[in-house]
Each structure stands twice: as structure tokens, then as C-alpha cells.
Amino acid sequence: MSGFSGHAVHGNPKSPLMTPLWNPANYGGVKTSVTLGVQWQPAPLHILDLSVKIPVFQRLNGVQLKDQFGVMLTWYVEIPTSKSIRNLTYPVGNAISDLGF
């Protein structure tokens, strides 16, 4: 096979469209990270979450990009159902905190 039709030829590094990503030995590895986060409730049933992730150990197989760090900002809006602990139809005498715990 020559690869003339645009298809890659296995075992020929000069074949068009060959990439290291096609090699199954270039997948996987081990990553260990430390994540620190904080949550804030600016309004009832709204939660803002800020997390920072820093890798402490990475051993990757083959050609892969290593993680440097990660930052994630998430906004949650809770929609309480009739069986939810945050449902507002509880009797006044129940001792439930603002967070519902």
C-alpha cells in the first residue's frame, strides 16, 4: 500500500496523516493533583464555587501534554423538589438551617 489515496499506511512514518495520537502506547498514565476550593452562597438556593487544582505528580505514557494548573468557577442554582430537604413547605417548627442540613 502506498497511501496515495490519502489513507495512512501502518508502519510507514512518511505516510500522510500519520500522527502520534494514533499510537495506543501514547494514552493513559498517572496524574495526582491537589485541589483547594471555596464555596459561597450569595443568595438562597445559589452557590458559587471556586476551585484551584495543582498537579503534584504526573507520569504520562508517550507524547501527551502535562497539566500546569487549573482554575474552575462554578455557579449552581438549586431547584428543590417536593421531597427535597430545601423545600420551603416544611412546618415552621422544624429546625432546619438556611443551608438545609
Buried (B, 14 or more C-beta within 10 A) or exposed (E): EEBEEEEBBEEEEEBEEBEEEEEEEBEEEEBEEEEEEEEEEEEEEEBBEEBEBEBEEEEBEEEBEEEEEEEEEEEEEEEEEEEEEBEEEEEEEEEEEEEBE
